[in-house]
């Protein structure tokens, strides 16, 4: 269709030039011009026909691919159901009793897994600050506490000392064990954003590595700075954590 279109364009230009020349020189017959125009119209019609055929072929290919994708989804669903009924399906995620970072409302908090529903992708969580309070939270807003490998200067979220809330911070010293406890917890030294005192000094704080996570990938707004949380009175989630600086 592409070469035919180019041929039509060239023929059209030639007819226009020939018509102008014949009028200028008063030569040639109108029959020759009419024949050329009929040939041009025929070729143009063929070009449109070929273009339409290409569109039709493209639509058929798209429908064929869509049918195969739908068939694949159906087969994968059957295979997953087979694995579930045979007991071979293993779900990744936190187990009951595990501590996790979770965002049930506006802020990320420390919680404990009570149950995970693999079909819905929702966790039932106990609030570590008040275990009479439970939440149903999508797995998109739950982060396992696995002790990430962190480097100096890396942006993280960490539990502020004596609380159960996570706030933005930056790593100022790579994680290391306490020299006095070879088998003790690993600590990470961080500086929390907006944590400076009245003199402008932003102190280093040692946080147990398990309570330091990389910024969660989530829709919506980021965690608010520590200072803003203090201004709105959100610092009331107090709990002394093992390994956290008092």
C-alpha positions as CSV (number, residue, x, y, z in Angstrom):
1,X,0.0,0.0,0.0
2,X,2.9,2.3,0.7
3,X,4.5,2.0,-2.7
4,X,1.1,2.3,-4.4
5,X,0.4,5.5,-2.5
6,X,3.8,6.9,-3.6
7,X,2.9,5.9,-7.2
8,X,-0.5,7.7,-6.9
9,X,1.1,10.8,-5.5
10,X,3.7,10.9,-8.3
11,X,1.1,10.3,-11.0
12,X,-1.1,13.1,-9.6
13,X,1.8,15.5,-9.7
14,X,2.5,14.5,-13.3
15,X,-1.1,14.9,-14.4
16,X,-1.2,18.4,-12.8
17,X,2.0,19.4,-14.5
18,X,0.9,17.9,-17.9
19,X,-2.4,19.7,-17.7
20,X,-0.7,23.0,-17.0
21,X,1.7,22.5,-19.8
22,X,-1.0,21.5,-22.3
23,X,-3.1,24.6,-21.4
24,X,0.0,26.8,-21.8
25,X,1.1,25.2,-25.1
26,X,-2.5,24.6,-26.3
27,X,-1.4,21.1,-27.3
28,X,-2.7,17.5,-26.7
29,X,-6.2,16.3,-26.5
30,X,-8.6,16.3,-23.5
31,X,-9.0,12.6,-24.0
32,X,-5.4,11.9,-22.9
33,X,-5.9,14.0,-19.7
34,X,-9.2,12.2,-18.9
35,X,-7.6,8.8,-19.4
36,X,-4.8,9.8,-17.0
37,X,-7.3,11.0,-14.4
38,X,-9.3,7.7,-14.6
39,X,-6.1,5.7,-14.1
40,X,-5.3,7.9,-11.2
41,X,-8.7,7.4,-9.6
42,X,-8.4,3.7,-10.0
43,X,-5.0,3.5,-8.4
44,X,-6.2,5.8,-5.5
45,X,-9.2,3.5,-4.9
46,X,-6.9,0.5,-4.8
47,X,-4.6,2.3,-2.3
48,X,-7.6,2.9,0.0
49,X,-8.7,-0.7,-0.4
50,X,-5.2,-2.0,0.6
51,X,-5.1,0.4,3.6
52,X,-8.5,-0.9,4.7
53,X,-7.2,-4.5,4.4
54,X,-4.2,-3.7,6.6
55,X,-6.5,-2.2,9.3
56,X,-8.6,-5.3,9.1
57,X,-5.6,-7.6,9.5
58,X,-4.4,-5.5,12.5
59,X,-7.7,-5.8,14.2
60,X,-7.8,-9.6,13.6
61,X,-4.3,-9.9,15.1
62,X,-5.3,-7.9,18.1
63,X,-8.4,-10.0,18.7
64,X,-6.4,-13.2,18.3
65,X,-3.8,-12.0,20.9
66,X,-6.6,-10.9,23.3
67,X,-8.2,-14.3,23.0
68,X,-4.9,-16.1,23.8
69,X,-4.3,-13.8,26.8
70,X,-7.8,-14.5,28.1
71,X,-7.2,-18.2,27.6
72,X,-3.9,-18.0,29.4
73,X,-5.5,-16.2,32.4
74,X,-8.1,-18.9,32.6
75,X,-5.6,-21.7,32.6
76,X,-3.4,-19.9,35.2
77,X,-6.5,-19.6,37.4
78,X,-7.2,-23.3,37.1
79,X,-3.6,-24.1,37.8
80,X,-3.6,-21.9,40.9
81,X,-6.8,-23.5,42.2
82,X,-5.2,-26.9,41.6
83,X,-2.2,-25.9,43.7
84,X,-4.5,-24.6,46.5
85,X,-6.6,-27.7,46.7
86,X,-3.5,-30.0,46.6
87,X,-1.8,-28.0,49.4
88,X,1.2,-27.1,47.1
89,X,0.4,-23.3,47.0
90,X,2.6,-21.3,49.3
91,X,1.8,-17.7,49.9
92,X,4.6,-15.2,50.6
93,X,4.1,-12.6,53.3
94,X,4.2,-12.2,57.0
95,X,3.0,-15.0,59.3
96,X,0.8,-14.7,62.4
97,X,2.7,-13.3,65.3
98,X,5.2,-11.4,63.1
99,X,5.7,-7.7,63.7
100,X,5.2,-5.5,60.6
101,X,5.0,-1.9,59.6
102,X,1.5,-1.0,58.5
103,X,-0.6,2.0,57.4
104,X,-4.1,1.5,58.6
105,X,-4.9,5.2,58.5
106,X,-2.7,8.2,57.9
107,X,0.5,7.1,59.5
108,X,2.8,4.0,59.4
109,X,2.7,2.2,62.7
110,X,4.1,-1.0,64.3
111,X,1.6,-3.8,64.3
112,X,1.5,-7.6,64.8
113,X,0.0,-10.0,62.3
114,X,-3.1,-11.9,63.6
115,X,-4.2,-13.4,60.3
116,X,-3.6,-13.1,56.5
117,X,-6.3,-13.8,53.9
118,X,-4.5,-14.9,50.7
119,X,-7.7,-14.6,48.7
120,X,-8.5,-11.0,49.5
121,X,-4.8,-10.0,50.1
122,X,-5.8,-8.4,53.5
123,X,-4.1,-8.7,56.9
124,X,-5.8,-8.6,60.2
125,X,-3.4,-6.7,62.5
126,X,-3.1,-6.0,66.2
127,X,-2.0,-2.5,67.1
128,X,1.3,-2.9,69.1
129,X,0.3,0.3,71.1
130,X,-3.1,-1.1,72.0
131,X,-3.7,-4.8,71.2
132,X,-7.4,-4.4,71.9
133,X,-7.4,-2.5,68.6
134,X,-7.4,-4.4,65.3
135,X,-7.1,-3.3,61.7
136,X,-7.9,-4.9,58.3
137,X,-5.1,-3.6,56.0
138,X,-4.3,-4.4,52.4
139,X,-1.0,-6.1,51.8
140,X,-0.1,-3.0,49.7
141,X,0.2,-1.1,53.0
142,X,2.1,-3.7,55.0
143,X,5.9,-4.0,55.1
144,X,7.7,-7.0,56.6
145,X,10.5,-6.1,59.2
146,X,13.4,-8.1,57.7
147,X,16.4,-5.9,58.6
148,X,17.4,-4.4,55.2
149,X,21.0,-3.9,54.2
150,X,21.4,-0.1,54.5
151,X,24.2,2.3,53.6
152,X,25.1,5.7,55.0
153,X,23.1,8.5,53.4
154,X,20.2,6.3,52.5
155,X,16.6,7.6,53.1
156,X,14.6,5.3,55.4
157,X,11.6,5.2,57.7
158,X,12.3,4.3,61.3
159,X,10.4,4.0,64.6
160,X,11.1,7.1,66.7
161,X,12.4,6.1,70.1
162,X,9.8,5.2,72.7
163,X,7.0,5.2,70.2
164,X,5.3,2.8,67.7
165,X,5.3,5.2,64.8
166,X,7.6,5.3,61.7
167,X,9.0,8.6,60.5
168,X,11.3,9.7,57.7
169,X,15.1,9.6,58.5
170,X,18.5,9.3,56.9
171,X,21.1,6.7,57.8
172,X,24.2,8.3,59.3
173,X,26.1,5.1,60.2
174,X,25.8,1.7,58.6
175,X,24.1,-1.0,60.8
176,X,26.4,-2.8,63.3
177,X,26.2,-4.9,66.4
178,X,26.9,-3.5,69.8
179,X,30.5,-4.2,70.8
180,X,29.4,-5.3,74.2
181,X,26.8,-7.8,72.9
182,X,28.2,-10.0,70.1
183,X,24.9,-11.9,69.7
184,X,22.7,-8.9,70.5
185,X,20.5,-6.9,68.1
186,X,22.0,-4.9,65.2
187,X,21.6,-1.2,65.4
188,X,21.4,1.5,62.7
189,X,22.2,5.1,63.5
190,X,19.8,7.6,61.9
191,X,18.8,11.3,62.0
192,X,15.1,11.9,61.8
193,X,13.9,14.7,59.6
194,X,12.7,17.8,61.5
195,X,14.1,16.4,64.8
196,X,16.5,19.3,65.6
197,X,16.4,20.8,69.1
198,X,16.1,24.5,70.0
199,X,19.8,25.0,69.2
200,X,19.5,23.5,65.7
201,X,21.3,20.3,66.5
202,X,19.8,17.2,64.9
203,X,20.9,14.2,67.1
204,X,22.0,10.8,65.9
205,X,19.7,8.1,67.2
206,X,20.4,4.4,67.4
207,X,17.4,2.3,66.3
208,X,17.3,-1.5,66.2
209,X,17.7,-2.5,62.5
210,X,14.5,-4.5,62.5
211,X,12.6,-1.2,63.0
212,X,14.2,0.6,60.1
213,X,12.7,0.1,56.6
214,X,13.2,1.5,53.1
215,X,10.5,4.0,52.0
216,X,7.4,1.9,51.2
217,X,6.2,2.1,47.6
218,X,2.5,3.1,48.1
219,X,-0.1,5.3,46.4
220,X,-1.0,8.6,48.1
221,X,1.0,10.9,50.3
222,X,4.3,10.2,52.0
223,X,4.7,9.9,55.8
224,X,4.5,13.3,57.4
225,X,7.7,14.8,59.0
226,X,8.2,14.3,62.7
227,X,7.7,18.0,63.4
228,X,4.3,18.1,61.8
229,X,3.2,15.1,63.7
230,X,4.2,16.8,66.9
231,X,2.3,19.9,66.0
232,X,-0.9,18.0,65.4
233,X,-0.4,16.0,68.6
234,X,0.3,12.7,66.9
235,X,3.1,11.7,69.2
236,X,1.0,9.9,71.7
237,X,1.8,6.3,70.5
238,X,4.3,5.6,73.2
239,X,5.9,2.2,73.7
240,X,9.4,1.3,74.8
241,X,10.9,-1.1,72.2
242,X,13.7,-3.5,72.8
243,X,16.8,-2.2,71.1
244,X,15.4,1.4,70.6
245,X,17.2,4.3,72.1
246,X,15.2,5.7,75.1
